[in-house]
Amino acid sequence: MDRQTVRAWVMYDWANSAFATTMMAAVLPIFYSSVAASTLQNEQLATSYWGLTQSIAMLFVAVLTPILGAVADYSGYKIRFLRMFSYLGIVASLCFVFVGNGDYVLASFLFILGTIGFTGGNSFYDALLNDLVVPEKRDYISSKGYAFGYIGGGILLVINLLLIEKYQWFGLPDKTTGTYISFASVALWWYLFSLPLFRKVKDKKTGGSHTIGQYTAIGFTRIRDTFKRIRRYPELLKYLIAYWFFNDGISTIITMATIYGTEIGLGTGHLIGALVITQFVGIPFTLLFGKIAERLGSKRSLYISLSVYVLIVLFGYFMSETWHFYALAFIVGMVQGGSQSIARSIYSRLVPQDRPAEFFGFLTVSSKFSAIVGPFVFSVVGLMTGSSRLGILALAVFFIVGIAMLMKVNLQKGAAEAATAEV
């Protein structure tokens, strides 16, 4: 295990977390509601449109990623595809400087492109974990990646918060100008800190030379085989079902929290400030969960974090004061990175070790199809009731079902199934 290569892998989380914090969680949802969707009838409608945008983005990712994941395994071009998706997200982030009042359709379109770049690239980034890190170190290195993501995304979010709330310090005319600069900063940050991984890690070509059409045919064939092959690994299949539910709940909270706070009347500074707290609280707690997983086991540590999410959802339903949002932000920071990093590490041990990108691509497509449901349920409940509070409450079901399915998974048996498949 080469330390410099692993460090470069970790730094990519630092790089692309700028999109997760500024675009997905903090600045863009507020901008979408107050500027891009300012011509809509009310803020609740903007919240629902934002949720539907999330669902459409996940649908595109779900359709595209497994094809490229299968091709990456066959050709060995993980870094090439990671770079391609990263550049798509970088360009989309930069183009938000052209979105003005009432341009919610353009904003939704650019966010869909950016999400395709961010989440599509992550399927190849995650698959590199198997190539670069020995099994006994994956829990900790996976957690370290998330922790560095919190640091990188958090630092840029603080800078962007100052650009928006203290725009006079930088000689800017208003908050909107600071917001536009924030969008451009995401593109620059993502690009610069991705370079170590792109330069340090080289693709190892495993297949012959083919045209794009031939690679596409290969990709479709392997996807079909993956759907057939997944039934050979019952523990992996049970874990996938659990993952679909709890990951949908987590991703919906991440993407809808800020615009939900806007709807119930919380100020921009408080919303972004609370999310900054989430980022920096997440740094030590993500590393702590990596150690907890080594001490208590991955499955038990995941139980802990998901149980806390159930409490978060219940608290979110009753949230009405600014300090409530700050308290929730702190608690989310305690469990968000830990739950995601441990979930990724568990999956890496259950997949056939000779096809990691293919199965991580399958995880991406299946989880993105399932991730359509959370924002969709949130949006539909909001449209039907005129309030998003019941939509928040509905997310508890995703965590409860996920925990129930996780209880049925035998990790030792699943790892043995994956090792046998490798032979």
Buried (B, 14 or more C-beta within 10 A) or exposed (E): EEEEBBBBBBBBBBBBBBBBBBBBBBBBBBBBBBBBBBEBEEBBBBBBBBBBBBBBBBBBBBEBBBBBBBBBBBBBBBBBBBBBBBBBBBBBBBBBBEBEEBBBEBBBBBBBBBBBBBBBBBBBBBBBBBBBBEEEBBBBBBBBBBBBBBBBBBBBBBBBBBBBBEBEEEEBEEBBBBBBBBBBBBBBBBBEBBEBBBEBBEBEEEBEEBEEEEBBEBBBEBBEEBEEBBEEBBBBBBBBBBBBBBBBBBBBBBBBBBBBBBBBEBEBBBBBBBBBBBBBBBBBBBBBBBEBBBEEBBBEBBBBBBBBBBBBBEBBBEBEEBEBBBBBBBBBBBBBBBBBBBBBBBBBBBBBBEBBBBBBBBBBBBBBBBBBBBBBBBBBBBBEEEBBBBBBBBBBBBBBBBBEBBEEBBBEEBBEBBEEBEE
